Amino acid sequence: MPDSPKTAGRRRVADTVHTHEHVERTDLPERAERAKMISVRLTLDEFEALSAQATELGIGASTLARTLIRRGLAHPSPAPSALETRLEAHLQTSLHPDLATRVEVLERWVAEHSQAH
């Protein structure tokens, strides 16, 4: 019996999760090759989010967690440099308040000129 449209859609999404970002199904080790196990503590919110996404994809939470770990290992995001961190702090403290003031002035100007027309 063919899959229902909902089941077929979940299967396509699950296949995409496994093949996305160069994590091909053929690269995944067989269950017998998985020799190590780790325990990871998640907050209730993290666990519920992981479980909900896994359910949407029609896969188990462990499968999704393993896939996300593989993605992260294959494409690690670089940590921000000290310069980037200092620049971000400067932007937050210096420019953000100034930007808010400038936006308020611009909004008042637009409101005043919109009423004139």
CYANA upper distance limits for C-alpha pairs under 8 A (distance plus 0.5 A):
  3 ASP  CA      7 THR  CA      6.24
  3 ASP  CA      8 ALA  CA      6.05
  4 SER  CA      8 ALA  CA      6.54
  5 PRO  CA      9 GLY  CA      6.50
  6 LYS  CA     10 ARG  CA      6.78
  7 THR  CA     11 ARG  CA      6.65
  7 THR  CA     58 GLY  CA      8.37
  8 ALA  CA     12 ARG  CA      6.77
  9 GLY  CA     13 VAL  CA      6.76
 10 ARG  CA     14 ALA  CA      6.51
 10 ARG  CA     56 GLU  CA      7.44
 10 ARG  CA     57 LEU  CA      5.58
 10 ARG  CA     58 GLY  CA      6.04
 11 ARG  CA     15 ASP  CA      6.57
 11 ARG  CA     57 LEU  CA      7.63
 11 ARG  CA     58 GLY  CA      7.28
 12 ARG  CA     16 THR  CA      6.68
 13 VAL  CA     17 VAL  CA      6.76
 13 VAL  CA     57 LEU  CA      6.37
 14 ALA  CA     18 HIS  CA      6.90
 14 ALA  CA     57 LEU  CA      5.71
 14 ALA  CA     58 GLY  CA      7.15
 14 ALA  CA     59 ILE  CA      7.28
 15 ASP  CA     19 THR  CA      6.67
 16 THR  CA     20 HIS  CA      5.89
 17 VAL  CA     64 LEU  CA      8.48
 17 VAL  CA     67 THR  CA      7.76
 18 HIS  CA     23 VAL  CA      6.53
 18 HIS  CA     24 GLU  CA      6.69
 18 HIS  CA     25 ARG  CA      6.52
 18 HIS  CA     67 THR  CA      7.02
 19 THR  CA     23 VAL  CA      5.35
 19 THR  CA     24 GLU  CA      4.85
 19 THR  CA     25 ARG  CA      6.56
 20 HIS  CA     24 GLU  CA      7.82
 21 GLU  CA     71 ARG  CA      7.39
 23 VAL  CA     27 ASP  CA      7.08
 23 VAL  CA     28 LEU  CA      8.07
 23 VAL  CA     67 THR  CA      8.50
 23 VAL  CA     70 ARG  CA      7.82
 23 VAL  CA     71 ARG  CA      7.41
 24 GLU  CA     28 LEU  CA      7.32
 29 PRO  CA     33 GLU  CA      6.27
 29 PRO  CA     34 ARG  CA      7.23
 30 GLU  CA     34 ARG  CA      7.42
 42 LEU  CA     46 GLU  CA      6.19
 42 LEU  CA     47 PHE  CA      6.29
 43 THR  CA     47 PHE  CA      6.66
 44 LEU  CA     48 GLU  CA      6.56
 45 ASP  CA     49 ALA  CA      6.59
 46 GLU  CA     50 LEU  CA      6.63
 47 PHE  CA     51 SER  CA      6.53
 48 GLU  CA     52 ALA  CA      6.45
 49 ALA  CA     53 GLN  CA      6.67
 50 LEU  CA     54 ALA  CA      6.61
 50 LEU  CA     61 ALA  CA      6.69
 50 LEU  CA     64 LEU  CA      8.04
 50 LEU  CA     65 ALA  CA      7.98
 51 SER  CA     55 THR  CA      6.54
 51 SER  CA     60 GLY  CA      8.07
 51 SER  CA     61 ALA  CA      5.77
 52 ALA  CA     56 GLU  CA      6.71
 53 GLN  CA     57 LEU  CA      6.76
 54 ALA  CA     58 GLY  CA      6.56
 54 ALA  CA     59 ILE  CA      5.67
 54 ALA  CA     60 GLY  CA      6.10
 54 ALA  CA     61 ALA  CA      5.73
 54 ALA  CA     63 THR  CA      8.48
 54 ALA  CA     64 LEU  CA      6.48
 55 THR  CA     59 ILE  CA      6.55
 55 THR  CA     60 GLY  CA      7.44
 55 THR  CA     61 ALA  CA      8.19
 59 ILE  CA     63 THR  CA      7.01
 59 ILE  CA     64 LEU  CA      7.44
 60 GLY  CA     64 LEU  CA      6.92
 61 ALA  CA     65 ALA  CA      6.57
 62 SER  CA     66 ARG  CA      6.50
 63 THR  CA     67 THR  CA      6.64
 64 LEU  CA     68 LEU  CA      6.64
 65 ALA  CA     69 ILE  CA      6.65
 66 ARG  CA     70 ARG  CA      6.69
 67 THR  CA     71 ARG  CA      6.73
 68 LEU  CA     72 GLY  CA      6.70
 69 ILE  CA     73 LEU  CA      6.65
 70 ARG  CA     74 ALA  CA      6.53
 71 ARG  CA     75 HIS  CA      6.50
 71 ARG  CA     76 PRO  CA      8.46
 72 GLY  CA     76 PRO  CA      5.66
 72 GLY  CA     77 SER  CA      8.22
 80 PRO  CA     84 GLU  CA      6.37
 80 PRO  CA     85 THR  CA      6.86
 81 SER  CA     85 THR  CA      6.74
 82 ALA  CA     86 ARG  CA      6.67
 83 LEU  CA     87 LEU  CA      6.52
 84 GLU  CA     88 GLU  CA      6.55
 85 THR  CA     89 ALA  CA      6.77
 86 ARG  CA     90 HIS  CA      6.63
 87 LEU  CA     91 LEU  CA      6.62
 88 GLU  CA     92 GLN  CA      6.66
 89 ALA  CA     93 THR  CA      6.73
 90 HIS  CA     94 SER  CA      6.11
 90 HIS  CA     95 LEU  CA      7.84
 91 LEU  CA     95 LEU  CA      5.49
 91 LEU  CA     96 HIS  CA      6.72
 92 GLN  CA     96 HIS  CA      5.82
 92 GLN  CA     97 PRO  CA      8.49
 93 THR  CA     97 PRO  CA      7.64
 94 SER  CA     98 ASP  CA      7.41
 95 LEU  CA     99 LEU  CA      6.36
 96 HIS  CA    100 ALA  CA      6.77
 97 PRO  CA    101 THR  CA      6.90
 98 ASP  CA    102 ARG  CA      6.72
 99 LEU  CA    103 VAL  CA      6.62
100 ALA  CA    104 GLU  CA      6.76
101 THR  CA    105 VAL  CA      6.81
102 ARG  CA    106 LEU  CA      6.67
103 VAL  CA    107 GLU  CA      6.54
104 GLU  CA    108 ARG  CA      6.73
105 VAL  CA    109 TRP  CA      6.72
106 LEU  CA    110 VAL  CA      6.66
107 GLU  CA    111 ALA  CA      6.60
108 ARG  CA    112 GLU  CA      6.60
109 TRP  CA    113 HIS  CA      6.66
110 VAL  CA    114 SER  CA      6.34
111 ALA  CA    115 GLN  CA      6.84
112 GLU  CA    116 ALA  CA      7.21
113 HIS  CA    117 HIS  CA      7.37
